[in-house]
Amino acid sequence: MIDEDWKELFRRALHNARKPKNKLNWVHVRDIAGVGSTRAKEICGILGFKPESAVLQKMESVANDQ
Protein backbone atom coordinates (compact mmCIF):
# COMPACT_ATOMS: atom_id res chain seq x y z
CA MET A 1 0.00 0.00 0.00
CA ILE A 2 2.71 2.51 0.94
CA ASP A 3 4.75 1.49 -2.12
CA GLU A 4 1.87 2.51 -4.40
CA ASP A 5 1.20 5.73 -2.47
CA TRP A 6 4.57 7.31 -3.29
CA LYS A 7 4.17 6.38 -6.95
CA GLU A 8 0.78 8.07 -7.16
CA LEU A 9 2.08 11.17 -5.35
CA PHE A 10 5.09 11.38 -7.66
CA ARG A 11 2.87 10.95 -10.75
CA ARG A 12 0.66 13.79 -9.56
CA ALA A 13 3.68 15.99 -8.88
CA LEU A 14 5.01 15.35 -12.39
CA HIS A 15 1.66 16.08 -14.02
CA ASN A 16 1.18 19.29 -12.00
CA ALA A 17 4.68 20.66 -12.61
CA ARG A 18 5.10 22.90 -15.64
CA LYS A 19 6.79 21.10 -18.52
CA PRO A 20 7.58 22.48 -21.99
CA LYS A 21 6.06 20.34 -24.74
CA ASN A 22 9.43 19.36 -26.20
CA LYS A 23 11.05 18.37 -22.87
CA LEU A 24 11.69 14.63 -22.60
CA ASN A 25 10.07 12.79 -19.71
CA TRP A 26 13.35 11.66 -18.15
CA VAL A 27 14.61 15.28 -18.17
CA HIS A 28 11.40 16.41 -16.44
CA VAL A 29 11.79 13.68 -13.80
CA ARG A 30 15.47 14.60 -13.36
CA ASP A 31 14.58 18.23 -12.73
CA ILE A 32 11.73 17.47 -10.31
CA ALA A 33 13.49 14.70 -8.36
CA GLY A 34 17.00 16.15 -8.41
CA VAL A 35 18.60 12.93 -9.64
CA GLY A 36 20.86 11.99 -12.54
CA SER A 37 19.84 10.77 -15.98
CA THR A 38 20.14 7.06 -15.22
CA ARG A 39 18.03 7.25 -12.06
CA ALA A 40 15.48 9.51 -13.81
CA LYS A 41 15.05 6.92 -16.58
CA GLU A 42 14.60 4.18 -13.95
CA ILE A 43 11.93 6.26 -12.19
CA CYS A 44 10.13 6.74 -15.51
CA GLY A 45 10.09 2.97 -15.96
CA ILE A 46 8.82 2.38 -12.43
CA LEU A 47 6.03 4.92 -12.93
CA GLY A 48 5.16 3.57 -16.38
CA PHE A 49 6.28 6.55 -18.50
CA LYS A 50 8.33 6.33 -21.69
CA PRO A 51 11.61 8.08 -20.79
CA GLU A 52 12.38 9.25 -24.34
CA SER A 53 8.88 10.58 -25.04
CA ALA A 54 7.85 14.20 -24.58
CA VAL A 55 4.26 13.19 -23.73
CA LEU A 56 3.74 12.40 -20.05
CA GLN A 57 1.42 9.38 -20.41
CA LYS A 58 1.59 5.95 -18.91
CA MET A 59 2.89 3.36 -21.39
CA GLU A 60 -0.26 1.20 -21.08
CA SER A 61 -2.55 4.06 -22.09
CA VAL A 62 -0.34 4.86 -25.10
CA ALA A 63 -0.44 1.22 -26.21
CA ASN A 64 -4.23 1.04 -25.75
CA ASP A 65 -4.79 4.19 -27.85
CA GLN A 66 -3.06 2.72 -30.93
PDB file of N, CA, C and O in Angstrom:
ATOM      1  N   MET A   1       0.828  -1.191   0.000  1.00  0.00           N
ATOM      2  CA  MET A   1       0.000   0.000   0.000  1.00  0.00           C
ATOM      3  C   MET A   1       0.870   1.252   0.000  1.00  0.00           C
ATOM      4  O   MET A   1       0.643   2.152  -0.809  1.00  0.00           O
ATOM      5  N   ILE A   2       1.843   1.329   0.872  1.00  0.00           N
ATOM      6  CA  ILE A   2       2.712   2.508   0.939  1.00  0.00           C
ATOM      7  C   ILE A   2       3.545   2.617  -0.327  1.00  0.00           C
ATOM      8  O   ILE A   2       3.816   3.723  -0.796  1.00  0.00           O
ATOM      9  N   ASP A   3       3.956   1.482  -0.888  1.00  0.00           N
ATOM     10  CA  ASP A   3       4.750   1.486  -2.115  1.00  0.00           C
ATOM     11  C   ASP A   3       3.984   2.156  -3.251  1.00  0.00           C
ATOM     12  O   ASP A   3       4.574   2.902  -4.032  1.00  0.00           O
ATOM     13  N   GLU A   4       2.693   1.904  -3.353  1.00  0.00           N
ATOM     14  CA  GLU A   4       1.866   2.506  -4.401  1.00  0.00           C
ATOM     15  C   GLU A   4       1.566   3.972  -4.105  1.00  0.00           C
ATOM     16  O   GLU A   4       1.388   4.758  -5.036  1.00  0.00           O
ATOM     17  N   ASP A   5       1.508   4.354  -2.837  1.00  0.00           N
ATOM     18  CA  ASP A   5       1.197   5.732  -2.474  1.00  0.00           C
ATOM     19  C   ASP A   5       2.247   6.701  -2.985  1.00  0.00           C
ATOM     20  O   ASP A   5       1.893   7.750  -3.523  1.00  0.00           O
ATOM     21  N   TRP A   6       3.534   6.384  -2.834  1.00  0.00           N
ATOM     22  CA  TRP A   6       4.568   7.312  -3.288  1.00  0.00           C
ATOM     23  C   TRP A   6       4.552   7.435  -4.792  1.00  0.00           C
ATOM     24  O   TRP A   6       4.830   8.506  -5.330  1.00  0.00           O
ATOM     25  N   LYS A   7       4.226   6.336  -5.491  1.00  0.00           N
ATOM     26  CA  LYS A   7       4.169   6.378  -6.952  1.00  0.00           C
ATOM     27  C   LYS A   7       3.058   7.321  -7.411  1.00  0.00           C
ATOM     28  O   LYS A   7       3.257   8.133  -8.314  1.00  0.00           O
ATOM     29  N   GLU A   8       1.904   7.208  -6.791  1.00  0.00           N
ATOM     30  CA  GLU A   8       0.784   8.067  -7.159  1.00  0.00           C
ATOM     31  C   GLU A   8       1.098   9.534  -6.840  1.00  0.00           C
ATOM     32  O   GLU A   8       0.787  10.419  -7.637  1.00  0.00           O
ATOM     33  N   LEU A   9       1.702   9.790  -5.699  1.00  0.00           N
ATOM     34  CA  LEU A   9       2.084  11.165  -5.346  1.00  0.00           C
ATOM     35  C   LEU A   9       3.103  11.726  -6.330  1.00  0.00           C
ATOM     36  O   LEU A   9       3.009  12.888  -6.725  1.00  0.00           O
ATOM     37  N   PHE A  10       4.062  10.922  -6.724  1.00  0.00           N
ATOM     38  CA  PHE A  10       5.088  11.381  -7.664  1.00  0.00           C
ATOM     39  C   PHE A  10       4.476  11.620  -9.043  1.00  0.00           C
ATOM     40  O   PHE A  10       4.824  12.592  -9.714  1.00  0.00           O
ATOM     41  N   ARG A  11       3.568  10.743  -9.469  1.00  0.00           N
ATOM     42  CA  ARG A  11       2.867  10.948 -10.754  1.00  0.00           C
ATOM     43  C   ARG A  11       2.117  12.267 -10.748  1.00  0.00           C
ATOM     44  O   ARG A  11       2.178  13.029 -11.714  1.00  0.00           O
ATOM     45  N   ARG A  12       1.411  12.536  -9.663  1.00  0.00           N
ATOM     46  CA  ARG A  12       0.661  13.793  -9.556  1.00  0.00           C
ATOM     47  C   ARG A  12       1.593  14.992  -9.581  1.00  0.00           C
ATOM     48  O   ARG A  12       1.298  15.998 -10.227  1.00  0.00           O
ATOM     49  N   ALA A  13       2.713  14.893  -8.883  1.00  0.00           N
ATOM     50  CA  ALA A  13       3.675  15.994  -8.884  1.00  0.00           C
ATOM     51  C   ALA A  13       4.214  16.254 -10.285  1.00  0.00           C
ATOM     52  O   ALA A  13       4.362  17.408 -10.688  1.00  0.00           O
ATOM     53  N   LEU A  14       4.508  15.195 -11.028  1.00  0.00           N
ATOM     54  CA  LEU A  14       5.007  15.346 -12.395  1.00  0.00           C
ATOM     55  C   LEU A  14       3.961  15.971 -13.308  1.00  0.00           C
ATOM     56  O   LEU A  14       4.285  16.837 -14.121  1.00  0.00           O
ATOM     57  N   HIS A  15       2.718  15.541 -13.179  1.00  0.00           N
ATOM     58  CA  HIS A  15       1.658  16.083 -14.021  1.00  0.00           C
ATOM     59  C   HIS A  15       1.362  17.543 -13.685  1.00  0.00           C
ATOM     60  O   HIS A  15       1.017  18.323 -14.573  1.00  0.00           O
ATOM     61  N   ASN A  16       1.493  17.918 -12.418  1.00  0.00           N
ATOM     62  CA  ASN A  16       1.181  19.288 -12.004  1.00  0.00           C
ATOM     63  C   ASN A  16       2.319  20.269 -12.234  1.00  0.00           C
ATOM     64  O   ASN A  16       2.089  21.477 -12.281  1.00  0.00           O
ATOM     65  N   ALA A  17       3.529  19.776 -12.377  1.00  0.00           N
ATOM     66  CA  ALA A  17       4.678  20.662 -12.609  1.00  0.00           C
ATOM     67  C   ALA A  17       4.679  21.126 -14.062  1.00  0.00           C
ATOM     68  O   ALA A  17       4.355  20.361 -14.969  1.00  0.00           O
ATOM     69  N   ARG A  18       5.044  22.376 -14.268  1.00  0.00           N
ATOM     70  CA  ARG A  18       5.104  22.900 -15.637  1.00  0.00           C
ATOM     71  C   ARG A  18       6.193  22.187 -16.417  1.00  0.00           C
ATOM     72  O   ARG A  18       7.296  21.962 -15.919  1.00  0.00           O
ATOM     73  N   LYS A  19       5.855  21.831 -17.665  1.00  0.00           N
ATOM     74  CA  LYS A  19       6.794  21.104 -18.519  1.00  0.00           C
ATOM     75  C   LYS A  19       6.625  21.592 -19.949  1.00  0.00           C
ATOM     76  O   LYS A  19       5.528  21.495 -20.500  1.00  0.00           O
ATOM     77  N   PRO A  20       7.686  22.116 -20.567  1.00  0.00           N
ATOM     78  CA  PRO A  20       7.581  22.478 -21.986  1.00  0.00           C
ATOM     79  C   PRO A  20       7.241  21.248 -22.831  1.00  0.00           C
ATOM     80  O   PRO A  20       7.626  20.129 -22.491  1.00  0.00           O
ATOM     81  N   LYS A  21       6.524  21.458 -23.922  1.00  0.00           N
ATOM     82  CA  LYS A  21       6.057  20.337 -24.743  1.00  0.00           C
ATOM     83  C   LYS A  21       7.191  19.502 -25.314  1.00  0.00           C
ATOM     84  O   LYS A  21       7.019  18.302 -25.525  1.00  0.00           O
ATOM     85  N   ASN A  22       8.339  20.104 -25.569  1.00  0.00           N
ATOM     86  CA  ASN A  22       9.433  19.364 -26.198  1.00  0.00           C
ATOM     87  C   ASN A  22      10.416  18.759 -25.194  1.00  0.00           C
ATOM     88  O   ASN A  22      11.409  18.156 -25.602  1.00  0.00           O
ATOM     89  N   LYS A  23      10.165  18.904 -23.908  1.00  0.00           N
ATOM     90  CA  LYS A  23      11.050  18.369 -22.871  1.00  0.00           C
ATOM     91  C   LYS A  23      10.790  16.879 -22.687  1.00  0.00           C
ATOM     92  O   LYS A  23       9.649  16.469 -22.470  1.00  0.00           O
ATOM     93  N   LEU A  24      11.826  16.079 -22.771  1.00  0.00           N
ATOM     94  CA  LEU A  24      11.689  14.630 -22.605  1.00  0.00           C
ATOM     95  C   LEU A  24      11.281  14.288 -21.172  1.00  0.00           C
ATOM     96  O   LEU A  24      11.613  15.007 -20.230  1.00  0.00           O
ATOM     97  N   ASN A  25      10.563  13.188 -21.027  1.00  0.00           N
ATOM     98  CA  ASN A  25      10.068  12.787 -19.707  1.00  0.00           C
ATOM     99  C   ASN A  25      11.190  12.582 -18.701  1.00  0.00           C
ATOM    100  O   ASN A  25      11.075  13.011 -17.553  1.00  0.00           O
ATOM    101  N   TRP A  26      12.280  11.929 -19.115  1.00  0.00           N
ATOM    102  CA  TRP A  26      13.351  11.662 -18.155  1.00  0.00           C
ATOM    103  C   TRP A  26      14.005  12.965 -17.694  1.00  0.00           C
ATOM    104  O   TRP A  26      14.474  13.047 -16.559  1.00  0.00           O
ATOM    105  N   VAL A  27      14.045  13.978 -18.550  1.00  0.00           N
ATOM    106  CA  VAL A  27      14.607  15.276 -18.166  1.00  0.00           C
ATOM    107  C   VAL A  27      13.685  15.958 -17.152  1.00  0.00           C
ATOM    108  O   VAL A  27      14.151  16.572 -16.192  1.00  0.00           O
ATOM    109  N   HIS A  28      12.386  15.844 -17.375  1.00  0.00           N
ATOM    110  CA  HIS A  28      11.399  16.409 -16.444  1.00  0.00           C
ATOM    111  C   HIS A  28      11.525  15.737 -15.068  1.00  0.00           C
ATOM    112  O   HIS A  28      11.528  16.414 -14.040  1.00  0.00           O
ATOM    113  N   VAL A  29      11.627  14.415 -15.060  1.00  0.00           N
ATOM    114  CA  VAL A  29      11.788  13.677 -13.800  1.00  0.00           C
ATOM    115  C   VAL A  29      13.095  14.073 -13.125  1.00  0.00           C
ATOM    116  O   VAL A  29      13.134  14.268 -11.910  1.00  0.00           O
ATOM    117  N   ARG A  30      14.164  14.191 -13.909  1.00  0.00           N
ATOM    118  CA  ARG A  30      15.467  14.596 -13.359  1.00  0.00           C
ATOM    119  C   ARG A  30      15.365  15.949 -12.664  1.00  0.00           C
ATOM    120  O   ARG A  30      15.884  16.128 -11.562  1.00  0.00           O
ATOM    121  N   ASP A  31      14.702  16.891 -13.305  1.00  0.00           N
ATOM    122  CA  ASP A  31      14.580  18.234 -12.734  1.00  0.00           C
ATOM    123  C   ASP A  31      13.716  18.253 -11.475  1.00  0.00           C
ATOM    124  O   ASP A  31      14.035  18.958 -10.518  1.00  0.00           O
ATOM    125  N   ILE A  32      12.640  17.495 -11.466  1.00  0.00           N
ATOM    126  CA  ILE A  32      11.731  17.470 -10.312  1.00  0.00           C
ATOM    127  C   ILE A  32      12.357  16.707  -9.137  1.00  0.00           C
ATOM    128  O   ILE A  32      12.280  17.150  -7.991  1.00  0.00           O
ATOM    129  N   ALA A  33      12.975  15.563  -9.430  1.00  0.00           N
ATOM    130  CA  ALA A  33      13.493  14.696  -8.359  1.00  0.00           C
ATOM    131  C   ALA A  33      14.912  15.059  -7.928  1.00  0.00           C
ATOM    132  O   ALA A  33      15.349  14.665  -6.847  1.00  0.00           O
ATOM    133  N   GLY A  34      15.630  15.804  -8.760  1.00  0.00           N
ATOM    134  CA  GLY A  34      17.004  16.153  -8.407  1.00  0.00           C
ATOM    135  C   GLY A  34      17.951  14.971  -8.466  1.00  0.00           C
ATOM    136  O   GLY A  34      18.840  14.832  -7.627  1.00  0.00           O
ATOM    137  N   VAL A  35      17.753  14.114  -9.470  1.00  0.00           N
ATOM    138  CA  VAL A  35      18.604  12.931  -9.638  1.00  0.00           C
ATOM    139  C   VAL A  35      19.308  13.013 -10.987  1.00  0.00           C
ATOM    140  O   VAL A  35      19.081  13.948 -11.755  1.00  0.00           O
ATOM    141  N   GLY A  36      20.154  12.043 -11.270  1.00  0.00           N
ATOM    142  CA  GLY A  36      20.860  11.988 -12.542  1.00  0.00           C
ATOM    143  C   GLY A  36      20.016  11.346 -13.632  1.00  0.00           C
ATOM    144  O   GLY A  36      18.884  10.925 -13.395  1.00  0.00           O
ATOM    145  N   SER A  37      20.586  11.279 -14.834  1.00  0.00           N
ATOM    146  CA  SER A  37      19.838  10.771 -15.977  1.00  0.00           C
ATOM    147  C   SER A  37      19.481   9.288 -15.846  1.00  0.00           C
ATOM    148  O   SER A  37      18.370   8.884 -16.191  1.00  0.00           O
ATOM    149  N   THR A  38      20.402   8.491 -15.356  1.00  0.00           N
ATOM    150  CA  THR A  38      20.142   7.056 -15.224  1.00  0.00           C
ATOM    151  C   THR A  38      19.016   6.797 -14.234  1.00  0.00           C
ATOM    152  O   THR A  38      18.103   6.023 -14.523  1.00  0.00           O
ATOM    153  N   ARG A  39      19.071   7.428 -13.086  1.00  0.00           N
ATOM    154  CA  ARG A  39      18.034   7.248 -12.062  1.00  0.00           C
ATOM    155  C   ARG A  39      16.692   7.800 -12.556  1.00  0.00           C
ATOM    156  O   ARG A  39      15.645   7.214 -12.281  1.00  0.00           O
ATOM    157  N   ALA A  40      16.715   8.925 -13.283  1.00  0.00           N
ATOM    158  CA  ALA A  40      15.477   9.509 -13.813  1.00  0.00           C
ATOM    159  C   ALA A  40      14.809   8.553 -14.797  1.00  0.00           C
ATOM    160  O   ALA A  40      13.586   8.418 -14.795  1.00  0.00           O
ATOM    161  N   LYS A  41      15.602   7.892 -15.634  1.00  0.00           N
ATOM    162  CA  LYS A  41      15.046   6.921 -16.584  1.00  0.00           C
ATOM    163  C   LYS A  41      14.475   5.715 -15.847  1.00  0.00           C
ATOM    164  O   LYS A  41      13.452   5.170 -16.261  1.00  0.00           O
ATOM    165  N   GLU A  42      15.120   5.289 -14.760  1.00  0.00           N
ATOM    166  CA  GLU A  42      14.599   4.184 -13.946  1.00  0.00           C
ATOM    167  C   GLU A  42      13.260   4.564 -13.314  1.00  0.00           C
ATOM    168  O   GLU A  42      12.327   3.762 -13.291  1.00  0.00           O
ATOM    169  N   ILE A  43      13.175   5.790 -12.804  1.00  0.00           N
ATOM    170  CA  ILE A  43      11.933   6.259 -12.185  1.00  0.00           C
ATOM    171  C   ILE A  43      10.815   6.296 -13.225  1.00  0.00           C
ATOM    172  O   ILE A  43       9.681   5.916 -12.930  1.00  0.00           O
ATOM    173  N   CYS A  44      11.127   6.747 -14.431  1.00  0.00           N
ATOM    174  CA  CYS A  44      10.129   6.740 -15.510  1.00  0.00           C
ATOM    175  C   CYS A  44       9.604   5.335 -15.732  1.00  0.00           C
ATOM    176  O   CYS A  44       8.396   5.134 -15.864  1.00  0.00           O
ATOM    177  N   GLY A  45      10.503   4.361 -15.774  1.00  0.00           N
ATOM    178  CA  GLY A  45      10.093   2.971 -15.965  1.00  0.00           C
ATOM    179  C   GLY A  45       9.224   2.469 -14.825  1.00  0.00           C
ATOM    180  O   GLY A  45       8.225   1.787 -15.055  1.00  0.00           O
ATOM    181  N   ILE A  46       9.596   2.801 -13.602  1.00  0.00           N
ATOM    182  CA  ILE A  46       8.818   2.378 -12.431  1.00  0.00           C
ATOM    183  C   ILE A  46       7.421   2.978 -12.469  1.00  0.00           C
ATOM    184  O   ILE A  46       6.445   2.314 -12.119  1.00  0.00           O
ATOM    185  N   LEU A  47       7.324   4.242 -12.895  1.00  0.00           N
ATOM    186  CA  LEU A  47       6.034   4.922 -12.934  1.00  0.00           C
ATOM    187  C   LEU A  47       5.235   4.622 -14.199  1.00  0.00           C
ATOM    188  O   LEU A  47       4.062   4.984 -14.295  1.00  0.00           O
ATOM    189  N   GLY A  48       5.869   3.961 -15.171  1.00  0.00           N
ATOM    190  CA  GLY A  48       5.164   3.570 -16.381  1.00  0.00           C
ATOM    191  C   GLY A  48       5.193   4.586 -17.497  1.00  0.00           C
ATOM    192  O   GLY A  48       4.370   4.524 -18.410  1.00  0.00           O
ATOM    193  N   PHE A  49       6.141   5.541 -17.442  1.00  0.00           N
ATOM    194  CA  PHE A  49       6.278   6.546 -18.496  1.00  0.00           C
ATOM    195  C   PHE A  49       7.396   6.163 -19.446  1.00  0.00           C
ATOM    196  O   PHE A  49       8.384   5.555 -19.033  1.00  0.00           O
ATOM    197  N   LYS A  50       7.249   6.516 -20.725  1.00  0.00           N
ATOM    198  CA  LYS A  50       8.331   6.325 -21.685  1.00  0.00           C
ATOM    199  C   LYS A  50       9.366   7.425 -21.448  1.00  0.00           C
ATOM    200  O   LYS A  50       9.044   8.605 -21.585  1.00  0.00           O
ATOM    201  N   PRO A  51      10.599   7.066 -21.096  1.00  0.00           N
ATOM    202  CA  PRO A  51      11.612   8.080 -20.790  1.00  0.00           C
ATOM    203  C   PRO A  51      11.945   8.994 -21.969  1.00  0.00           C
ATOM    204  O   PRO A  51      12.186  10.185 -21.773  1.00  0.00           O
ATOM    205  N   GLU A  52      11.962   8.462 -23.175  1.00  0.00           N
ATOM    206  CA  GLU A  52      12.383   9.245 -24.339  1.00  0.00           C
ATOM    207  C   GLU A  52      11.235   9.996 -25.008  1.00  0.00           C
ATOM    208  O   GLU A  52      11.449  10.675 -26.013  1.00  0.00           O
ATOM    209  N   SER A  53      10.034   9.886 -24.474  1.00  0.00           N
ATOM    210  CA  SER A  53       8.883  10.584 -25.035  1.00  0.00           C
ATOM    211  C   SER A  53       8.769  11.972 -24.404  1.00  0.00           C
ATOM    212  O   SER A  53       9.263  12.213 -23.303  1.00  0.00           O
ATOM    213  N   ALA A  54       8.111  12.873 -25.124  1.00  0.00           N
ATOM    214  CA  ALA A  54       7.852  14.204 -24.579  1.00  0.00           C
ATOM    215  C   ALA A  54       6.413  14.315 -24.075  1.00  0.00           C
ATOM    216  O   ALA A  54       6.004  15.366 -23.583  1.00  0.00           O
ATOM    217  N   VAL A  55       5.640  13.220 -24.199  1.00  0.00           N
ATOM    218  CA  VAL A  55       4.260  13.186 -23.733  1.00  0.00           C
ATOM    219  C   VAL A  55       4.227  12.398 -22.437  1.00  0.00           C
ATOM    220  O   VAL A  55       4.616  11.230 -22.402  1.00  0.00           O
ATOM    221  N   LEU A  56       3.761  13.039 -21.368  1.00  0.00           N
ATOM    222  CA  LEU A  56       3.744  12.396 -20.051  1.00  0.00           C
ATOM    223  C   LEU A  56       2.481  11.554 -19.905  1.00  0.00           C
ATOM    224  O   LEU A  56       1.507  11.979 -19.285  1.00  0.00           O
ATOM    225  N   GLN A  57       2.511  10.340 -20.493  1.00  0.00           N
ATOM    226  CA  GLN A  57       1.420   9.384 -20.415  1.00  0.00           C
ATOM    227  C   GLN A  57       1.976   8.049 -19.994  1.00  0.00           C
ATOM    228  O   GLN A  57       3.113   7.704 -20.315  1.00  0.00           O
ATOM    229  N   LYS A  58       1.162   7.294 -19.268  1.00  0.00           N
ATOM    230  CA  LYS A  58       1.588   5.946 -18.910  1.00  0.00           C
ATOM    231  C   LYS A  58       1.692   5.105 -20.162  1.00  0.00           C
ATOM    232  O   LYS A  58       0.907   5.283 -21.093  1.00  0.00           O
ATOM    233  N   MET A  59       2.657   4.184 -20.202  1.00  0.00           N
ATOM    234  CA  MET A  59       2.887   3.360 -21.387  1.00  0.00           C
ATOM    235  C   MET A  59       1.670   2.528 -21.759  1.00  0.00           C
ATOM    236  O   MET A  59       1.411   2.338 -22.947  1.00  0.00           O
ATOM    237  N   GLU A  60       0.908   2.019 -20.781  1.00  0.00           N
ATOM    238  CA  GLU A  60      -0.259   1.202 -21.077  1.00  0.00           C
ATOM    239  C   GLU A  60      -1.296   2.010 -21.839  1.00  0.00           C
ATOM    240  O   GLU A  60      -1.886   1.509 -22.796  1.00  0.00           O
ATOM    241  N   SER A  61      -1.530   3.254 -21.430  1.00  0.00           N
ATOM    242  CA  SER A  61      -2.555   4.058 -22.094  1.00  0.00           C
ATOM    243  C   SER A  61      -2.118   4.427 -23.513  1.00  0.00           C
ATOM    244  O   SER A  61      -2.965   4.567 -24.396  1.00  0.00           O
ATOM    245  N   VAL A  62      -0.833   4.583 -23.745  1.00  0.00           N
ATOM    246  CA  VAL A  62      -0.341   4.862 -25.096  1.00  0.00           C
ATOM    247  C   VAL A  62      -0.569   3.640 -25.963  1.00  0.00           C
ATOM    248  O   VAL A  62      -1.011   3.774 -27.105  1.00  0.00           O
ATOM    249  N   ALA A  63      -0.280   2.454 -25.452  1.00  0.00           N
ATOM    250  CA  ALA A  63      -0.442   1.219 -26.206  1.00  0.00           C
ATOM    251  C   ALA A  63      -1.932   0.956 -26.498  1.00  0.00           C
ATOM    252  O   ALA A  63      -2.272   0.467 -27.575  1.00  0.00           O
ATOM    253  N   ASN A  64      -2.799   1.273 -25.561  1.00  0.00           N
ATOM    254  CA  ASN A  64      -4.227   1.041 -25.753  1.00  0.00           C
ATOM    255  C   ASN A  64      -4.843   1.998 -26.771  1.00  0.00           C
ATOM    256  O   ASN A  64      -5.837   1.664 -27.415  1.00  0.00           O
ATOM    257  N   ASP A  65      -4.253   3.191 -26.918  1.00  0.00           N
ATOM    258  CA  ASP A  65      -4.786   4.187 -27.846  1.00  0.00           C
ATOM    259  C   ASP A  65      -4.470   3.839 -29.296  1.00  0.00           C
ATOM    260  O   ASP A  65      -5.143   4.339 -30.198  1.00  0.00           O
ATOM    261  N   GLN A  66      -3.470   3.000 -29.551  1.00  0.00           N
ATOM    262  CA  GLN A  66      -3.063   2.716 -30.929  1.00  0.00           C
ATOM    263  C   GLN A  66      -3.796   1.540 -31.495  1.00  0.00           C
ATOM    264  O   GLN A  66      -3.570   1.168 -32.647  1.00  0.00           O
TER     265      GLN A  66
END
